[in-house]
Amino acid sequence: MEKLCLDCGETLRGRSDKKFCDDQCRSNYNNRMKAGQQCCIRPVNNILRKNHSVLSKICTGEKVRIKKEVLLLNGFNPDYHTHLHQTQSGNTYFFCYDYGVLKLNAEVYLVVKRWA
């Protein structure tokens, strides 16, 4: 029984369990398989990266108060975050990796840096 390369369709020679004719075909095949999975993940990761960049430029110390308008003008998207942290007092911080954002009122936010 003749086996064919999963990428290019060429006849395989060599080991009986061989799936690809060379490393290039193996790489092409795997990249194509991952491309379908990445179509949903890549845009979200780009937004999270942008949010992290904005917060790291704004919060140069431990914490800073900032107007919502300034965050939005710098490209911050408040709908995307990596996790939440609820304090004992009931406040909820929206974290983007190591930077947290707490809504103090409708126009002012507190940005904090979590130290490991």
C-alpha positions as CSV (number, residue, x, y, z in Angstrom):
1,M,0.0,0.0,0.0
2,E,1.4,3.3,-1.1
3,K,1.4,6.1,1.6
4,L,1.3,9.8,0.6
5,C,2.7,12.9,2.3
6,L,0.0,14.7,4.3
7,D,1.1,18.0,3.0
8,C,2.2,17.7,-0.6
9,G,0.7,14.3,-1.6
10,E,4.0,12.9,-2.8
11,T,4.7,9.2,-2.4
12,L,6.6,8.4,0.9
13,R,9.7,6.3,1.0
14,G,11.4,5.0,4.1
15,R,9.9,4.1,7.4
16,S,6.4,2.6,7.4
17,D,5.1,5.1,9.9
18,K,6.4,8.2,8.0
19,K,3.7,10.9,7.4
20,F,5.7,13.6,5.6
21,C,8.4,13.6,2.9
22,D,10.6,16.2,4.7
23,D,10.7,18.8,7.5
24,Q,9.3,21.5,5.3
25,C,6.1,19.5,4.6
26,R,5.8,18.7,8.3
27,S,6.2,22.4,9.2
28,N,3.7,23.5,6.5
29,Y,1.1,21.0,7.6
30,N,1.4,21.9,11.3
31,N,1.3,25.6,10.6
32,R,-1.9,25.2,8.5
33,M,-3.5,23.1,11.2
34,K,-2.7,25.8,13.9
35,A,-3.8,28.7,11.6
36,G,-7.5,27.7,12.1
37,Q,-7.2,27.7,15.8
38,Q,-5.4,31.1,15.9
39,C,-8.0,33.0,14.0
40,C,-10.0,33.6,17.2
41,I,-7.1,33.9,19.6
42,R,-4.8,36.4,17.8
43,P,-7.2,39.4,17.9
44,V,-7.9,39.0,21.6
45,N,-4.2,38.6,22.4
46,N,-3.5,41.8,20.3
47,I,-6.0,43.7,22.4
48,L,-4.6,42.4,25.7
49,R,-1.1,43.3,24.6
50,K,-2.3,46.8,23.7
51,N,-4.1,47.2,27.1
52,H,-0.9,46.0,28.9
53,S,1.2,48.5,27.0
54,V,-1.1,51.4,27.8
55,L,-1.3,50.5,31.5
56,S,2.5,50.0,31.8
57,K,3.1,53.5,30.3
58,I,0.5,55.1,32.6
59,C,1.4,53.4,35.8
60,T,5.1,54.1,36.4
61,G,4.8,53.7,40.2
62,E,2.8,51.4,42.4
63,K,-0.5,53.1,41.5
64,V,-2.0,56.1,39.8
65,R,-5.4,57.7,39.4
66,I,-6.4,58.5,35.9
67,K,-9.4,59.7,34.0
68,K,-11.3,57.2,31.9
69,E,-11.0,59.5,28.9
70,V,-7.2,59.4,29.0
71,L,-7.2,55.6,29.2
72,L,-9.6,55.4,26.2
73,L,-7.6,58.0,24.2
74,N,-4.5,55.9,24.6
75,G,-6.2,52.9,23.1
76,F,-7.2,51.0,26.3
77,N,-10.2,48.6,25.8
78,P,-12.0,48.1,29.1
79,D,-13.9,45.1,27.8
80,Y,-10.8,42.9,27.7
81,H,-8.9,41.6,30.7
82,T,-7.1,38.5,31.8
83,H,-8.6,38.0,35.3
84,L,-10.5,39.6,38.2
85,H,-9.5,40.2,41.8
86,Q,-12.0,40.9,44.5
87,T,-10.8,42.5,47.6
88,Q,-12.1,41.9,51.1
89,S,-13.8,45.3,51.0
90,G,-15.8,44.1,47.9
91,N,-13.9,46.1,45.2
92,T,-13.3,44.3,42.0
93,Y,-10.0,44.9,40.1
94,F,-9.9,44.0,36.4
95,F,-6.4,42.8,35.6
96,C,-4.5,42.7,32.4
97,Y,-1.6,40.4,33.4
98,D,0.1,42.3,36.2
99,Y,-1.8,45.6,35.9
100,G,-5.1,46.1,37.7
101,V,-7.8,48.7,37.0
102,L,-10.4,49.7,39.6
103,K,-13.3,51.9,38.6
104,L,-13.5,54.5,41.4
105,N,-16.4,56.4,39.8
106,A,-17.8,57.0,36.3
107,E,-14.9,59.1,35.2
108,V,-11.9,58.1,37.4
109,Y,-10.0,54.8,37.5
110,L,-7.2,53.5,39.7
111,V,-4.4,51.7,38.0
112,V,-2.2,49.4,40.1
113,K,0.8,47.2,39.4
114,R,0.9,43.8,41.1
115,W,4.3,42.9,42.3
116,A,5.2,39.2,42.2
